[in-house]
Amino acid sequence: MQMDLRRLSEVRLLSFALTFYLPLIDDLFLGIMLVYIIDVFVRCYGLGWRSFKANGWNIFDIIVSIGSFVTTLAVRFGNGGFGSQQLQKLFLVSIAFKLVERTNSLNMLFKTAM
């Protein structure tokens, strides 16, 4: 009986944590994505469209930033189904590929693979 009460309290605590923290994490992702989108548009405006689109990483940034923002909005406020959650994860992981651009050896490897 005591084990059941302890387990029930653990389940309630986990349920509270999920309902409280998951929206905060999605809000944090939205804030980061908004900064990332602003960065992309500032670079586009500063370089001009022709110069901006000459670099493939900039096109990658447009796709990933808008995709991340839209999927995070869908998960946070709309239907957070399995498909939209998986797309959100894909776009968020894709942002990590920006590190490849900054590291010369990884950038060379990535360009060779493509």
N, C-alpha and C positions, 0 to 999 in steps of 0.2 A: 504494500500500500504506500509506504513512504517513497519507494523508488518511482512509483507512478506519479506521485505529486511532484517529485523532483524533475522528472522527465517533462511533465506538463508545464512546469515553470520555465524549463529550458526552451521548450517549443514556443511558449508565449514571448519570451525574451527575443528569440530569433525572429519571430514574426514581427515584433515591434521594430527590431533593427532593420529588417528588410523594408518595411513600409516607410520608415523614417529616413534611412540613409540612401536608398536607391534613387529617389527623386533628387536628392542633393547631389549625388554623383552625376546624374544626367544634367542637372543645372550647371555643374562645374564644366562638363563637356561642352555644353552650349556656349558658355563664356569663352572657353578656349577656342572653339570653332569660330566664334564671332571675331576674335582677335586675329585668327589665321586668315579669315576671309578679308578683313580690313587690310592685312599685310599684302595679300595677293592683289587687291585692287589698287593699293598705293604703288606697288611695284609696276603694275600695268599702266597706271597713269604716268608715273615717272619715266618709264622707259619708252612709252608709246606702244601701240598694239603691234606694229610690225617687228620691232626689236624684242618685245615681250614674247611673242609667239615663236620666235626663232629658237628659243631654248625649250626643249621638250619637257624639262622639269617644271617650267611654268605652266604648261598645259596640264601636266600631272597635278600641280597644285590646285588649279581651278576645279578639276574633276573631283579630287579628294576633299577639298574644303567644302564645296557645295554638297557633295554626297554625304559627308559626315554631318553637316548641319541639318540636312533634310531628314536623314535617318534618325538622328538624335531627337529631333522634334517629333517624329512619328512615334518613337519609343516613349518619350516623355509625356506627350499630350494626347496621342492618338492610339491607334492599335499597335500595341507592343508585341505583335505576334512573333513567332519563331523566325520567319523570314526577315522581318525588319531588324530584329536583334542581331541576326547573323550578318546582315549587310552593314549594320552599324559597327560591328566588330571588325569586319573587313576594311572599312574605310578608316577606322581609328588605327588599325595596325599599319595601313598604307602610309599614314603620316610618319611612321617610324622610318620609312624608306627615305625621308628627307635627310636622315643621317648619312645615307649612302652618298648623296650629292656632296656632302661636306668632307668626306674622307676620300682622298684621291685613289687609293688602291681599291676600295669598294666600288667607287664610281667606275673605274676601268673594268672591273669584273662585271658590273651590272650592264655596262654598255656592250661588253663582249657577249654576254648572254642574250642580249636583245639583238 
